[in-house]
Structures are given as structure tokens and as C-alpha cells.
Amino acid sequence: MKSILILFTASLLITACTTPAPIVTPQTPVTKEPMHVCPPPTAVTTPLNDIMAYYQSISHLPKSALDSEFQRVSTEFSQHPSDNNRIQEALLLSLPGTDFRNIPLSITLLNEHASNAELDAFTNLMSTLLVDNQQANDTVKDLTQALKNEKKHSLILQNKIDAIKAMERHLILHDHP
């Protein structure tokens, strides 16, 4: 996929750098000028490109493959704690639907990376989004618990209302035989 994207970009750049032949009119004889072609662009890889390519490669893996990848990356990070390994582990820890998902640890890993100007903006963005996501999840949990408590309280009140109605019916039946 990456090579297709590079070839497509190169073809766009090559066509953008060519000069068209002069317009031929019947009065002007056709002159052939050599085409000027830009050299193909060199492949640029940055740490951010590598991280995005890594995310793309893991985003469609099945759960069992993600578990294996997490074990591999965790081992690699513990042996060689580079920024790249740290961010790969943080990405894996932030994936939803995995047994190893751990947002607080992912945030910690993102905040502890070495100063790398190319990665600072990405790690800050990802950390901020994860913090916001964690706060939203905490709010949902709190509201869910509050709803459960209100349902219990509502059930207790309904039982009391039903008991009072039963007492009233009982008193009415005793007063009017």
C-alpha cells in the first residue's frame, strides 16, 4: 500500500514537472523540444510516518494476533526502551476490545517519551484524546451507577406506595363489610 502511494505521488510529481510541447498551428512548423522531467522524489520516512504505518498494520489484526504483537512489543520495549517502542506499546494499550487495554498506562507511556520534536505533537494529541476518552468513560460509569441507584430507590418507593395502597384497601374493607 505504501509503495503504491509512493508510486502514485511520484507519477503526479513527474507529470507536474513536464513541459508540454508547443501548440502547433498550421502556419508554424512543428519543433520538437526535449521534455524536462523532474527527478523522482526520494522516499521520506519520519518517525511519525513509521508510527502511522505501524498503526495501520495492526488496526486490522485479529485479537489473537494483537495479543502476540503486544507480547512482542512489550518484550522489545523492556529490552530496548526507545521512543518508537514506547509509542508502539502505548498504541497497543489504547486499542479497544483487547484484554490488555490499559488507558492510564498508555497515557503514562506517552507522557514519558524523550523529547523528540517530530513526535511531541503526536504524543500530546494522543495523550489528550486518551485523557478525554478516559474522563468520558469515567463519567459514563458514574452515571450508570447513579441510574442503578435511582432504579433501586424508585423500586423501594414503589413498594412503599403499593404497601400504603394495600393498607388503605384493607381499612376500607374493614369499615364497610
MODELLER restraints for C-alpha pairs under 7 A, 6 or more apart:
rsr = mdl.restraints
at = mdl.atoms
rsr.add(forms.Gaussian(group=physical.xy_distance, feature=features.Distance(at['CA:10:A'], at['CA:40:A']), mean=5.91, stdev=0.5))
rsr.add(forms.Gaussian(group=physical.xy_distance, feature=features.Distance(at['CA:10:A'], at['CA:41:A']), mean=6.28, stdev=0.5))
rsr.add(forms.Gaussian(group=physical.xy_distance, feature=features.Distance(at['CA:14:A'], at['CA:37:A']), mean=6.38, stdev=0.5))
rsr.add(forms.Gaussian(group=physical.xy_distance, feature=features.Distance(at['CA:14:A'], at['CA:38:A']), mean=5.92, stdev=0.5))
rsr.add(forms.Gaussian(group=physical.xy_distance, feature=features.Distance(at['CA:14:A'], at['CA:40:A']), mean=6.86, stdev=0.5))
rsr.add(forms.Gaussian(group=physical.xy_distance, feature=features.Distance(at['CA:17:A'], at['CA:37:A']), mean=5.76, stdev=0.5))
rsr.add(forms.Gaussian(group=physical.xy_distance, feature=features.Distance(at['CA:17:A'], at['CA:38:A']), mean=5.50, stdev=0.5))
rsr.add(forms.Gaussian(group=physical.xy_distance, feature=features.Distance(at['CA:18:A'], at['CA:35:A']), mean=6.24, stdev=0.5))
rsr.add(forms.Gaussian(group=physical.xy_distance, feature=features.Distance(at['CA:18:A'], at['CA:36:A']), mean=5.39, stdev=0.5))
rsr.add(forms.Gaussian(group=physical.xy_distance, feature=features.Distance(at['CA:18:A'], at['CA:37:A']), mean=5.26, stdev=0.5))
rsr.add(forms.Gaussian(group=physical.xy_distance, feature=features.Distance(at['CA:19:A'], at['CA:35:A']), mean=6.11, stdev=0.5))
rsr.add(forms.Gaussian(group=physical.xy_distance, feature=features.Distance(at['CA:19:A'], at['CA:36:A']), mean=6.13, stdev=0.5))
rsr.add(forms.Gaussian(group=physical.xy_distance, feature=features.Distance(at['CA:21:A'], at['CA:33:A']), mean=6.88, stdev=0.5))
rsr.add(forms.Gaussian(group=physical.xy_distance, feature=features.Distance(at['CA:24:A'], at['CA:30:A']), mean=6.10, stdev=0.5))
rsr.add(forms.Gaussian(group=physical.xy_distance, feature=features.Distance(at['CA:48:A'], at['CA:118:A']), mean=6.83, stdev=0.5))
rsr.add(forms.Gaussian(group=physical.xy_distance, feature=features.Distance(at['CA:48:A'], at['CA:119:A']), mean=6.30, stdev=0.5))
rsr.add(forms.Gaussian(group=physical.xy_distance, feature=features.Distance(at['CA:63:A'], at['CA:98:A']), mean=6.89, stdev=0.5))
rsr.add(forms.Gaussian(group=physical.xy_distance, feature=features.Distance(at['CA:70:A'], at['CA:92:A']), mean=6.45, stdev=0.5))
rsr.add(forms.Gaussian(group=physical.xy_distance, feature=features.Distance(at['CA:73:A'], at['CA:85:A']), mean=6.73, stdev=0.5))
rsr.add(forms.Gaussian(group=physical.xy_distance, feature=features.Distance(at['CA:73:A'], at['CA:89:A']), mean=6.09, stdev=0.5))
rsr.add(forms.Gaussian(group=physical.xy_distance, feature=features.Distance(at['CA:74:A'], at['CA:89:A']), mean=6.45, stdev=0.5))
rsr.add(forms.Gaussian(group=physical.xy_distance, feature=features.Distance(at['CA:76:A'], at['CA:85:A']), mean=6.95, stdev=0.5))
rsr.add(forms.Gaussian(group=physical.xy_distance, feature=features.Distance(at['CA:77:A'], at['CA:85:A']), mean=5.20, stdev=0.5))
rsr.add(forms.Gaussian(group=physical.xy_distance, feature=features.Distance(at['CA:77:A'], at['CA:86:A']), mean=6.25, stdev=0.5))
rsr.add(forms.Gaussian(group=physical.xy_distance, feature=features.Distance(at['CA:83:A'], at['CA:113:A']), mean=5.84, stdev=0.5))
rsr.add(forms.Gaussian(group=physical.xy_distance, feature=features.Distance(at['CA:83:A'], at['CA:114:A']), mean=6.52, stdev=0.5))
rsr.add(forms.Gaussian(group=physical.xy_distance, feature=features.Distance(at['CA:86:A'], at['CA:109:A']), mean=6.30, stdev=0.5))
rsr.add(forms.Gaussian(group=physical.xy_distance, feature=features.Distance(at['CA:87:A'], at['CA:110:A']), mean=6.48, stdev=0.5))
rsr.add(forms.Gaussian(group=physical.xy_distance, feature=features.Distance(at['CA:90:A'], at['CA:106:A']), mean=4.38, stdev=0.5))
rsr.add(forms.Gaussian(group=physical.xy_distance, feature=features.Distance(at['CA:90:A'], at['CA:109:A']), mean=6.04, stdev=0.5))
rsr.add(forms.Gaussian(group=physical.xy_distance, feature=features.Distance(at['CA:90:A'], at['CA:110:A']), mean=6.51, stdev=0.5))
rsr.add(forms.Gaussian(group=physical.xy_distance, feature=features.Distance(at['CA:93:A'], at['CA:100:A']), mean=6.28, stdev=0.5))
rsr.add(forms.Gaussian(group=physical.xy_distance, feature=features.Distance(at['CA:93:A'], at['CA:101:A']), mean=4.63, stdev=0.5))
rsr.add(forms.Gaussian(group=physical.xy_distance, feature=features.Distance(at['CA:93:A'], at['CA:102:A']), mean=5.24, stdev=0.5))
rsr.add(forms.Gaussian(group=physical.xy_distance, feature=features.Distance(at['CA:93:A'], at['CA:103:A']), mean=6.46, stdev=0.5))
rsr.add(forms.Gaussian(group=physical.xy_distance, feature=features.Distance(at['CA:93:A'], at['CA:106:A']), mean=5.62, stdev=0.5))
rsr.add(forms.Gaussian(group=physical.xy_distance, feature=features.Distance(at['CA:94:A'], at['CA:101:A']), mean=5.70, stdev=0.5))
rsr.add(forms.Gaussian(group=physical.xy_distance, feature=features.Distance(at['CA:94:A'], at['CA:102:A']), mean=6.37, stdev=0.5))
rsr.add(forms.Gaussian(group=physical.xy_distance, feature=features.Distance(at['CA:94:A'], at['CA:103:A']), mean=5.60, stdev=0.5))
rsr.add(forms.Gaussian(group=physical.xy_distance, feature=features.Distance(at['CA:94:A'], at['CA:106:A']), mean=6.21, stdev=0.5))
rsr.add(forms.Gaussian(group=physical.xy_distance, feature=features.Distance(at['CA:95:A'], at['CA:101:A']), mean=6.18, stdev=0.5))
rsr.add(forms.Gaussian(group=physical.xy_distance, feature=features.Distance(at['CA:103:A'], at['CA:130:A']), mean=6.77, stdev=0.5))
rsr.add(forms.Gaussian(group=physical.xy_distance, feature=features.Distance(at['CA:107:A'], at['CA:127:A']), mean=5.36, stdev=0.5))
rsr.add(forms.Gaussian(group=physical.xy_distance, feature=features.Distance(at['CA:107:A'], at['CA:130:A']), mean=6.79, stdev=0.5))
rsr.add(forms.Gaussian(group=physical.xy_distance, feature=features.Distance(at['CA:110:A'], at['CA:123:A']), mean=5.62, stdev=0.5))
rsr.add(forms.Gaussian(group=physical.xy_distance, feature=features.Distance(at['CA:110:A'], at['CA:127:A']), mean=6.20, stdev=0.5))
